[in-house]
Amino acid sequence: MGTVPGDLADNRPGDAIRRKLRELQPNPVLRLLGRWLPHSSTRSWWDGLTGERVTGRRLDALRRHGWHTLHAVQWPSGADVDHLAIGPAGVFAVNSKRHRGKTVWYGDRAITVNRTPTRHVVISRSEARRVSRVLSRACGYPVPVRPVIAVVHSAKLTVKGTDPPVLVLDAARIDRVLSGLPATLTPRQVAHVYAVARSPRTWTG
């Protein structure tokens, strides 16, 4: 458990979506039914929750490698950062995208899902820049943040390009990839950034 009220370390993967589901359907029985009904108004939210839970479990496995993870980091607007991973290789803002049974292709600048263009890359880069500004201001020194998209349950994921602006990974291997990246932060820096990031006050400005 966290050490102060509101400690973001207490958040579970998908907590922001759980709040949204309760808002959309207060009745717990009907809310659960929406998970299985194909035309339910909450079905896409349930898919998102599954994706964040899958990604969150893999990211939490990084802890044995000296990493810290936070989930459902909420902005004052009500939007949230799905996951933050803070470790020796740096700080990563991770966005979970569940595309069950679909073909996902990532070129240098864009992601398509079953050949349909998405705004995943643009949104992910913007989010990482915002997180970097917030953490840099709160820490008192520059904190680069790399955007990551974790693709969950796709039929096929193809990544092209040698230096993509966003790291796009199958969620099932995200912990192995991040833990294998070269170190850029000392253990003391990791601990400090994590201490700042887990405080709700950091994100309310």
C-alpha positions as CSV (number, residue, x, y, z in Angstrom):
1,M,0.0,0.0,0.0
2,G,1.1,3.6,-0.5
3,T,2.5,5.8,2.3
4,V,0.3,8.8,1.8
5,P,-3.4,9.3,0.8
6,G,-3.8,9.2,-3.0
7,D,-0.4,7.6,-3.6
8,L,-0.5,6.7,-7.2
9,A,1.5,3.5,-6.5
10,D,-1.8,2.1,-5.2
11,N,-3.4,2.3,-8.6
12,R,-4.2,-0.9,-10.5
13,P,-3.9,-1.2,-14.3
14,G,-7.2,0.1,-15.8
15,D,-8.4,1.9,-12.7
16,A,-9.4,4.9,-14.8
17,I,-11.5,2.7,-17.1
18,R,-13.1,1.0,-14.1
19,R,-14.3,4.5,-12.9
20,K,-15.6,5.2,-16.3
21,L,-17.5,2.0,-16.5
22,R,-19.1,2.7,-13.1
23,E,-20.1,6.1,-14.3
24,L,-21.6,4.7,-17.6
25,Q,-23.5,1.9,-15.9
26,P,-24.0,2.1,-12.1
27,N,-25.7,-1.3,-11.9
28,P,-23.0,-3.9,-11.4
29,V,-24.9,-6.7,-13.0
30,L,-25.7,-4.7,-16.2
31,R,-22.2,-3.4,-16.2
32,L,-20.7,-6.9,-16.2
33,L,-23.2,-8.0,-19.0
34,G,-21.8,-5.1,-21.1
35,R,-18.5,-7.0,-21.3
36,W,-20.1,-9.8,-23.3
37,L,-22.8,-8.2,-25.4
38,P,-21.4,-7.4,-28.8
39,H,-23.3,-4.2,-29.3
40,S,-23.0,-2.9,-25.8
41,S,-22.2,0.8,-25.4
42,T,-19.5,-0.2,-22.9
43,R,-17.9,-3.0,-24.9
44,S,-15.0,-0.9,-26.1
45,W,-14.3,0.2,-22.6
46,W,-14.1,-3.4,-21.5
47,D,-11.7,-4.1,-24.3
48,G,-9.5,-1.3,-23.1
49,L,-9.6,-2.6,-19.6
50,T,-8.4,-6.0,-20.7
51,G,-5.6,-4.4,-22.7
52,E,-4.4,-2.3,-19.7
53,R,-4.5,-5.3,-17.4
54,V,-2.4,-7.4,-19.8
55,T,0.1,-4.6,-20.3
56,G,0.2,-3.8,-16.6
57,R,1.0,-7.3,-15.6
58,R,4.0,-7.4,-18.0
59,L,5.2,-4.0,-16.8
60,D,4.9,-5.0,-13.2
61,A,7.3,-7.9,-13.9
62,L,10.0,-5.2,-14.5
63,R,10.2,-4.6,-10.7
64,R,12.6,-7.5,-10.3
65,H,15.0,-5.6,-12.6
66,G,15.0,-2.4,-10.6
67,W,12.1,-0.7,-12.2
68,H,9.0,1.1,-10.8
69,T,5.6,1.2,-12.5
70,L,2.5,3.4,-12.1
71,H,-0.9,2.9,-13.7
72,A,-3.9,5.1,-14.5
73,V,-2.1,8.4,-13.8
74,Q,-4.9,10.9,-14.1
75,W,-4.8,14.4,-15.4
76,P,-7.1,17.1,-14.0
77,S,-9.1,16.8,-17.2
78,G,-10.1,13.2,-16.3
79,A,-7.9,11.7,-19.1
80,D,-5.1,9.5,-17.9
81,V,-1.7,8.0,-18.8
82,D,-2.3,4.2,-19.0
83,H,1.1,3.3,-17.5
84,L,4.5,4.9,-16.6
85,A,7.6,2.7,-16.4
86,I,10.6,4.2,-14.6
87,G,13.8,2.3,-14.5
88,P,17.5,2.2,-15.5
89,A,16.7,2.7,-19.2
90,G,14.7,5.9,-18.4
91,V,11.0,6.9,-18.2
92,F,8.4,5.5,-20.6
93,A,4.8,6.6,-21.1
94,V,3.0,3.4,-22.2
95,N,-0.3,3.4,-24.0
96,S,-2.1,0.1,-24.2
97,K,-4.0,-0.6,-27.4
98,R,-6.0,-3.8,-27.7
99,H,-6.6,-4.8,-31.3
100,R,-7.8,-8.4,-30.9
101,G,-7.3,-10.5,-34.0
102,K,-6.3,-7.6,-36.2
103,T,-3.3,-6.8,-38.3
104,V,-1.3,-3.9,-37.0
105,W,1.4,-2.2,-39.1
106,Y,3.8,0.5,-38.0
107,G,5.8,2.5,-40.5
108,D,8.0,5.4,-39.6
109,R,5.2,7.8,-38.7
110,A,1.9,6.0,-38.5
111,I,0.1,2.9,-37.3
112,T,-2.6,1.2,-39.4
113,V,-5.0,-1.4,-38.0
114,N,-6.4,-3.7,-40.8
115,R,-5.0,-1.0,-43.2
116,T,-7.1,1.8,-41.5
117,P,-4.9,4.7,-40.4
118,T,-5.0,5.6,-36.7
119,R,-3.8,8.6,-34.6
120,H,-2.0,6.4,-32.1
121,V,1.5,7.7,-32.8
122,V,0.5,11.4,-32.7
123,I,-1.4,11.0,-29.5
124,S,1.4,8.9,-27.9
125,R,4.1,11.4,-28.7
126,S,2.0,14.3,-27.4
127,E,1.3,12.4,-24.2
128,A,5.0,11.7,-23.6
129,R,6.0,15.3,-24.2
130,R,3.4,16.4,-21.6
131,V,4.6,13.9,-19.1
132,S,8.2,15.0,-19.7
133,R,7.2,18.7,-19.0
134,V,5.4,17.8,-15.8
135,L,8.2,15.5,-14.4
136,S,11.0,17.9,-15.5
137,R,9.3,20.8,-13.7
138,A,8.6,18.8,-10.5
139,C,12.1,17.2,-10.4
140,G,14.0,20.4,-11.2
141,Y,15.9,18.9,-14.1
142,P,15.1,17.5,-17.6
143,V,13.4,14.2,-17.5
144,P,13.1,12.8,-21.1
145,V,10.1,10.5,-21.6
146,R,9.9,8.0,-24.4
147,P,6.5,7.1,-25.8
148,V,5.5,3.4,-26.1
149,I,2.5,1.7,-27.6
150,A,1.8,-1.8,-26.2
151,V,-0.3,-3.7,-28.7
152,V,-2.4,-6.4,-27.1
153,H,-3.9,-9.6,-28.7
154,S,-3.3,-8.6,-32.4
155,A,-3.2,-11.3,-35.0
156,K,0.0,-9.8,-36.5
157,L,2.2,-6.9,-35.6
158,T,4.7,-5.5,-38.1
159,V,7.1,-2.8,-37.2
160,K,9.2,-1.1,-40.0
161,G,11.8,1.7,-39.7
162,T,15.1,1.8,-37.9
163,D,14.5,4.7,-35.5
164,P,10.8,5.1,-35.0
165,P,9.6,8.1,-32.9
166,V,7.4,5.7,-30.8
167,L,8.4,2.3,-29.5
168,V,5.7,-0.1,-30.6
169,L,5.8,-3.5,-29.0
170,D,3.7,-6.6,-28.5
171,A,2.6,-6.3,-24.9
172,A,3.6,-9.9,-24.2
173,R,7.3,-8.9,-24.6
174,I,7.3,-5.3,-23.3
175,D,9.1,-6.2,-20.1
176,R,11.8,-8.1,-21.9
177,V,12.5,-5.3,-24.3
178,L,12.5,-2.5,-21.8
179,S,14.7,-4.4,-19.3
180,G,17.2,-5.0,-22.2
181,L,17.7,-1.4,-23.1
182,P,20.9,0.4,-22.1
183,A,20.9,2.2,-18.8
184,T,20.6,6.0,-18.8
185,L,19.6,6.6,-15.1
186,T,21.3,5.8,-11.9
187,P,19.4,4.0,-9.1
188,R,19.3,7.3,-7.2
189,Q,17.8,9.1,-10.2
190,V,15.2,6.3,-10.7
191,A,14.2,6.5,-7.1
192,H,13.8,10.3,-7.2
193,V,11.8,10.4,-10.4
194,Y,9.5,7.6,-9.1
195,A,9.0,9.4,-5.8
196,V,8.0,12.6,-7.7
197,A,5.8,10.7,-10.2
198,R,3.8,8.7,-7.6
199,S,2.7,11.9,-5.9
200,P,-0.8,13.1,-7.0
201,R,0.3,16.7,-6.5
202,T,2.7,16.4,-9.4
203,W,-0.2,15.9,-11.9
204,T,-2.7,18.5,-10.6
205,G,-0.9,21.6,-11.9
